[in-house]
Amino acid sequence: MRKPILTLVALLLLVSTAFAGTFRVHYSIRGSGRDVTVQAKSSSEARRTIMDMFPGAVVTGVHRIKLR
């Protein structure tokens, strides 16, 4: 019984990442501006991810990257 549940969980994780998009987030820390590319489901999630990764960061822009 455990094996089918683990397989289902693994499959759901793979499917959920398929719906994630790629975002370029521009942020600054003490005046130094930088760009980081992250995988997220929405622009607000990408913004929150950067703010969690870099405490004190001010996010100034988020842009979706369209893959070809």
KOLVO-137580 format. One record per residue: x, y, z of N, C-alpha, C in turn; residue number from 1. Coordinates in Angstrom, 3 decimals. Each point is the difference from the previous one (the first is absolute). Example, Ala and Ser with C-alpha at 12.3 -4.5 7.8 and 13.67 -1.06 7.14 Angstrom:
+----------+----------+----------+----------+----------+----------+----------+----------+----------+-----+
:    neast :   nnorth :      nup :   caeast :  canorth :     caup :    ceast :   cnorth :      cup : num :
+----------+----------+----------+----------+----------+----------+----------+----------+----------+-----+
:   13.190 :   -5.690 :    7.800 :   -0.890 :    1.190 :    0.000 :    0.900 :    1.200 :    0.000 :   1 :
:   -0.350 :    1.050 :   -0.720 :    0.820 :    1.190 :    0.060 :   -0.770 :    1.090 :    0.730 :   2 :
+----------+----------+----------+----------+----------+----------+----------+----------+----------+-----+
***
This chain:
+----------+----------+----------+----------+----------+----------+----------+----------+----------+-----+
:    neast :   nnorth :      nup :   caeast :  canorth :     caup :    ceast :   cnorth :      cup : num :
+----------+----------+----------+----------+----------+----------+----------+----------+----------+-----+
:    0.799 :   -1.199 :    0.000 :   -0.799 :    1.199 :    0.000 :    0.842 :    1.264 :    0.000 :   1 :
:    1.178 :   -0.057 :    0.594 :    0.847 :    1.184 :    0.065 :    0.576 :    0.374 :   -1.361 :   2 :
:    0.349 :   -1.015 :   -0.781 :    0.651 :    0.274 :   -1.277 :   -0.898 :    0.785 :   -0.966 :   3 :
:   -1.295 :   -0.345 :   -0.146 :   -0.854 :    0.797 :   -0.888 :   -0.178 :    1.445 :    0.490 :   4 :
:   -0.048 :    0.185 :    1.308 :   -0.148 :    1.354 :    0.536 :    1.253 :    0.819 :   -0.275 :   5 :
:    1.169 :   -0.590 :    0.213 :    1.252 :    0.702 :   -0.287 :    0.134 :    0.320 :   -1.480 :   6 :
:   -0.423 :   -0.932 :   -0.840 :    0.036 :    0.227 :   -1.439 :   -0.931 :    1.144 :   -0.389 :   7 :
:   -1.174 :    0.045 :    0.596 :   -0.953 :    1.073 :   -0.281 :    0.539 :    1.348 :    0.446 :   8 :
:    0.609 :    0.056 :    1.159 :    0.576 :    1.251 :    0.499 :    1.114 :    0.474 :   -0.930 :   9 :
:    0.866 :   -0.901 :   -0.425 :    1.081 :    0.365 :   -0.908 :   -0.542 :    0.510 :   -1.330 :  10 :
:   -1.041 :   -0.639 :   -0.505 :   -0.619 :    0.426 :   -1.251 :   -0.620 :    1.384 :    0.135 :  11 :
:   -0.667 :    0.251 :    1.114 :   -0.598 :    1.321 :    0.226 :    1.062 :    1.097 :    0.084 :  12 :
:    1.134 :   -0.297 :    0.601 :    1.083 :    0.981 :    0.065 :    0.539 :    0.318 :   -1.389 :  13 :
:    0.140 :   -1.015 :   -0.829 :    0.478 :    0.226 :   -1.366 :   -0.990 :    0.812 :   -0.820 :  14 :
:   -1.276 :   -0.274 :    0.151 :   -1.025 :    0.718 :   -0.746 :   -0.089 :    1.446 :    0.460 :  15 :
:    0.127 :    0.242 :    1.296 :   -0.110 :    1.368 :    0.503 :    1.130 :    0.879 :   -0.512 :  16 :
:    1.189 :   -0.571 :   -0.207 :    1.091 :    0.812 :   -0.531 :   -0.192 :    0.297 :   -1.482 :  17 :
:   -0.814 :   -0.784 :   -0.683 :   -0.266 :    0.260 :   -1.413 :   -0.807 :    1.274 :   -0.182 :  18 :
:   -0.795 :    0.385 :    0.999 :   -0.802 :    1.211 :   -0.086 :    0.750 :    1.237 :    0.487 :  19 :
:    1.178 :   -0.184 :    0.525 :    0.788 :    1.136 :    0.458 :    0.584 :    0.738 :   -1.199 :  20 :
:    0.147 :    1.291 :    0.155 :    0.589 :    0.816 :   -1.046 :    1.361 :    0.497 :    0.442 :  21 :
:    0.728 :    0.584 :   -0.921 :    1.298 :    0.565 :    0.300 :   -0.139 :    1.510 :    0.063 :  22 :
:    0.487 :    0.588 :    1.074 :   -0.101 :    1.435 :    0.210 :    1.372 :    0.583 :    0.265 :  23 :
:    0.254 :    1.193 :   -0.535 :    1.211 :    0.747 :    0.314 :   -0.404 :    1.092 :    0.978 :  24 :
:    0.637 :   -0.017 :    1.149 :   -0.334 :    0.936 :    1.064 :    1.165 :    0.962 :    0.187 :  25 :
:   -0.301 :    1.301 :   -0.052 :    1.017 :    1.019 :    0.250 :   -0.184 :    0.489 :    1.429 :  26 :
:    1.082 :   -0.030 :    0.771 :   -0.067 :    0.444 :    1.382 :    1.247 :    0.787 :    0.339 :  27 :
:   -0.066 :    0.744 :    1.101 :    1.170 :    0.744 :    0.441 :    0.173 :   -0.153 :    1.501 :  28 :
:    1.253 :   -0.020 :    0.397 :    0.378 :   -0.011 :    1.409 :    1.006 :    1.125 :    0.185 :  29 :
:   -0.376 :    0.984 :    0.785 :    0.858 :    1.168 :    0.263 :    0.458 :    0.670 :   -1.283 :  30 :
:   -0.895 :    0.127 :   -0.970 :    0.304 :    0.721 :   -1.231 :    0.624 :   -0.826 :   -1.101 :  31 :
:    0.412 :   -1.214 :    0.281 :    0.615 :   -0.859 :   -1.007 :   -1.089 :   -0.841 :   -0.668 :  32 :
:   -0.290 :    0.263 :   -1.277 :   -1.051 :   -0.713 :   -0.715 :    0.488 :   -1.287 :   -0.628 :  33 :
:   -0.829 :   -1.026 :    0.078 :    0.363 :   -1.304 :   -0.563 :   -1.217 :   -0.651 :   -0.610 :  34 :
:    0.224 :   -0.941 :   -0.906 :   -1.065 :   -0.802 :   -0.601 :    0.220 :   -1.463 :    0.351 :  35 :
:   -1.102 :   -0.685 :    0.311 :    0.039 :   -1.424 :    0.307 :   -1.143 :   -0.661 :   -0.753 :  36 :
:    0.244 :   -1.189 :   -0.528 :   -1.034 :   -0.760 :   -0.687 :   -0.478 :   -1.112 :    0.927 :  37 :
:   -1.327 :   -0.081 :    0.192 :   -0.577 :   -1.005 :    0.899 :   -1.173 :   -0.695 :   -0.682 :  38 :
:   -0.307 :   -1.210 :    0.473 :   -1.179 :   -0.739 :   -0.423 :   -1.114 :    0.282 :    1.002 :  39 :
:   -1.155 :    0.429 :   -0.473 :   -1.130 :    0.282 :    0.881 :   -1.293 :   -0.137 :   -0.785 :  40 :
:   -1.108 :   -0.124 :    0.718 :   -1.298 :   -0.118 :   -0.647 :   -0.584 :    1.356 :   -0.369 :  41 :
:    0.423 :    1.061 :    0.702 :   -0.509 :    1.339 :   -0.286 :    1.090 :    1.021 :    0.295 :  42 :
:   -0.228 :    1.221 :   -0.456 :    0.980 :    1.049 :    0.246 :    0.081 :    0.340 :    1.486 :  43 :
:   -1.113 :   -0.079 :    0.707 :    0.040 :    0.295 :    1.431 :    0.769 :   -1.071 :    0.768 :  44 :
:   -0.096 :   -1.258 :   -0.449 :    0.776 :   -1.056 :    0.640 :    1.490 :    0.196 :   -0.266 :  45 :
:    0.352 :    0.429 :   -1.207 :    1.398 :    0.280 :   -0.321 :    0.526 :    1.138 :    0.867 :  46 :
:   -0.816 :    1.023 :    0.178 :    0.369 :    1.140 :    0.846 :    0.235 :   -0.460 :    1.446 :  47 :
:   -0.919 :   -0.811 :    0.531 :    0.136 :   -0.491 :    1.375 :    1.219 :   -0.906 :    0.153 :  48 :
:    0.297 :   -0.789 :   -1.021 :    1.157 :   -0.894 :    0.049 :    1.284 :    0.791 :    0.175 :  49 :
:    0.155 :    1.069 :   -0.769 :    1.208 :    0.827 :    0.092 :    0.062 :    0.698 :    1.349 :  50 :
:   -1.134 :    0.492 :    0.483 :   -0.010 :    0.681 :    1.289 :    0.330 :   -0.961 :    1.136 :  51 :
:   -0.346 :   -1.277 :   -0.148 :    0.365 :   -1.010 :    1.000 :    1.469 :   -0.382 :   -0.111 :  52 :
:    0.509 :   -0.075 :   -1.233 :    1.396 :   -0.390 :   -0.214 :    0.971 :    1.072 :    0.466 :  53 :
:   -0.363 :    1.264 :   -0.223 :    0.877 :    1.118 :    0.315 :   -0.724 :    0.974 :    0.936 :  54 :
:    0.099 :   -0.204 :    1.302 :   -0.676 :    0.899 :    0.938 :    0.481 :    1.444 :   -0.197 :  55 :
:   -0.919 :    0.921 :   -0.011 :    0.334 :    1.409 :   -0.199 :    0.014 :    0.425 :   -1.454 :  56 :
:   -0.246 :   -0.932 :   -0.908 :   -0.014 :    0.329 :   -1.428 :   -1.279 :    0.758 :   -0.348 :  57 :
:    0.139 :    0.955 :   -0.910 :   -1.146 :    0.743 :   -0.512 :   -0.195 :   -0.422 :   -1.446 :  58 :
:   -1.110 :   -0.680 :   -0.281 :   -0.285 :   -0.467 :   -1.358 :   -0.583 :    1.161 :   -0.793 :  59 :
:    0.637 :    0.318 :   -1.130 :   -0.447 :    1.141 :   -0.809 :   -0.672 :   -0.431 :   -1.295 :  60 :
:    0.095 :   -1.273 :   -0.359 :   -0.659 :   -0.440 :   -1.212 :    0.009 :   -1.509 :   -0.167 :  61 :
:   -1.073 :   -0.512 :   -0.603 :   -0.100 :   -1.429 :   -0.293 :   -0.512 :   -0.132 :   -1.428 :  62 :
:    0.712 :   -0.789 :   -0.818 :   -0.401 :   -0.202 :   -1.394 :   -0.011 :   -1.484 :   -0.324 :  63 :
:   -1.047 :   -0.455 :   -0.652 :   -0.094 :   -1.393 :   -0.419 :    0.898 :   -0.209 :   -1.217 :  64 :
:    0.727 :   -1.084 :   -0.010 :    0.860 :   -0.351 :   -1.125 :   -0.746 :   -1.034 :   -0.825 :  65 :
:   -0.241 :    0.308 :   -1.254 :   -0.678 :   -0.950 :   -0.878 :    1.029 :   -0.894 :   -0.658 :  66 :
:   -0.171 :   -1.293 :    0.221 :    0.913 :   -0.967 :   -0.590 :   -0.525 :   -0.389 :   -1.384 :  67 :
:    0.891 :   -0.244 :   -0.906 :   -0.389 :   -0.326 :   -1.379 :   -0.072 :   -1.458 :   -0.209 :  68 :
+----------+----------+----------+----------+----------+----------+----------+----------+----------+-----+
***
